[in-house]
Amino acid sequence: MRRDVFQAIADPTRREIIGLLAQNPLNINAVADCFPTSRAAISKHLKILTECGLVVIEQQGRERICEAQPEKLREISDWVEQYRQFWNEKLDSLERYLAEIQKNKVDKVGEVDKG
């Protein structure tokens, strides 16, 4: 089963593994030592991360070294970006509306003071 990046980052443990490996490549045991869950559970998380390309595991002698491939997160960034413009426009519109309401309040207070 081929997983996508969105499935991979849906789990907080996998997000933490990506963050950990983004700092330094580590062997599987070192990754597992950073979590309170079993080594088998971490191996399962790593399998999902490798299936979607967020982590690569290379054999180096007797060690299996895990390394993050954070450029794969670009897919998520690109997807979020399309909504950023939408929300920026909505928030800009709200800001203009609130400024207009505030201006109208100030104008009304000024009219009362003159009256």
N, C-alpha and C positions, 0 to 999 in steps of 0.2 A: 504494500500500500504506500503510495507516494503522498506524503503530507505536505502541507504548505506552511509558510512562515507564520501565518496567523494562528494556525493550530498550535504551532510550537510555542509561541509566546503567550498563549492563553493560560499556561500554567505558571504560577509564581516561582516554583522550584526551577523550572527551565529558564525563566528570565534571570534568576539568580546565578545559575550555571553559566549562562552567556556572559553576564557581568564579571564573574570570576575569571573565566577563560579569556576575556577581553584584556585583562590585566597581564596575565601570564599563561602560556601553555602549561598544562599539567597532565600528569599521568592519571589514569582512571582512579586508582586508589587515593591519590591526593585530592581529587575532586570529591570522591565519596566521603573522605574524612572531614570535609567541610559541612556536612549535612547530618542531621540526626536520623535520617532514613537509612535503610539497608543499602548495601553495595548493589544488590540486584535492582532495587528501585532506581538508583542513580544510573545504572547501566541502561535501564529502559528509557529514562529521560534522554540520555546521550544518544540512544538509537534514534529517537524521534528527532532530535536536533540534527543528527547527521543525515537523516532521510530528507530533510528540507534544506540542507546545505548551510545551516547556521554554525555547524561544528564539523571539523574534519578530524579523523583519528588516524594517525600514522604509526606504524610499527617502527620503533627505533631500538634495535636489539631485542631485549626481552620486554621492553616497556611499550605500552600503547599510549602515545601522547595525544591529548585532545587540544585542539586549537580553535578559537572562535573565528568565524568568518563574518564579522559584523557588516560587511558591505551588502550582505543578503538582506539586512534590515531596510535597505533602500526601498524595497517593495512596499513595506509598511509606510515608510515616510512619504512615498509618492501617493499612496492611497489616501493618507491623512491630509496631504497638501490640497487635494481637490476640495476638501471640506473647509479647510482653513479660510480660503477666499470667501466662501459662502458665509461663514460665521463672522468674518471681519466685516462684511457688508451689513449683516444684520446688526452687529454691535455698533457700527458707525451710525446706522439709521436710528438705533435706540438712543445713542448719545446726542444726536441732533434733536430728537424729539424731547429728551429731558432738558436740554439747553433751552429749547423753545418754551417749554412749560415754565422753567425758572425765569426766563426773560419776561413772560407774561405776568408772573407773580410780582416781579419787581416793578413792572409798568403799572399794574393795578395799585400797588402800595403807593407809588408816586402820585397817581391820580387822586387817591384818598387824601394824601397829605396836602395836595393843592386845593382840594375842595373845601 
